[in-house]
Amino acid sequence: MRTFLAVCAVLASTQAFAQAPAAPAPEAMPISKIKPNLYMITGDGGNSELLITDKGALLVDTKLPGEKDYNELMRVIGTVTKQPIKVVIVTHHHVDHAGNVKEFIAAGAQTIGQQNMPKLMEKYFVPKRMTAPLTSPTTLYDKTYEVKLGKEQVKLYYFGPGHTGADTVVLFPKLKTIVFSDLLVADPLPPLFDGGPGGGSLRGTANVIGEALKLQWDTAVPGHGEKPLTRADVVAFKGKLDKLVERVQAAVDAGTPKDQVVKSLKTDDLGWKLEGPFWSTPERLDILYAEFSKK
């Protein structure tokens, strides 16, 4: 439940939140092997990925913020390796993925993110119940970046605005595995995009996934979901997303009133319900309508 609430909080991040009690204890963080030496850690925010090499470990995304969350993440990592975390990749600036960057910097890890991230963090309202301001990665890149750790090579790509304006797609070439983070989510969650101050775009999300499909991989890790997805799963997600983009554009072109655009969309065949803070708040409707009103 806490993971779902964290997603809701992220996508409502430009709205005000009331002061809340101290953050709850971190939820369980199940860890499972995806490929040799590559693990997926679910729970307590967005998914994280751990690559173990003979020269240290690499972590993608750092869960929700807080001392208890950081300690639990490190405890879970310690169940599969004693190697220190040498490199941390932060896929985007949302609190459920970038919550403990400061702690990893203090521990001596190299932290990496796309260069637009610091400015997006400045505009981002971290819900008070999540505690702690966010810290930007110390190494920033523009379009591509490559990490070499031990015998492993990891490639980072920025294909333009998608879920946010600073999404990093992470490719493990040797293992034929790609990390989409919140550009890709498992059903029944609908596509997630943080437009406006978050720099994201619904149409851009489809474009970024299309670019990532040009790379060589057979396994994909979503930002939220309990298990990896196949290439066929991602192709199917992209197909549904393309249909949604077409329907939003058609509704706007037809002059559908802003507050009726989402309600007018047919989505039962896509398996998505466009409701809740993701799609129905006035601010979110404004952002969506503005994107598709541009000619």
Summary of the structure (lengths in Angstrom):
residues: 295
radius of gyration: 18.3
end to end distance: 40.1
largest distance: 59.1
contacts: 1029
relative contact order: 0.13
helix: 34%
strand: 22%
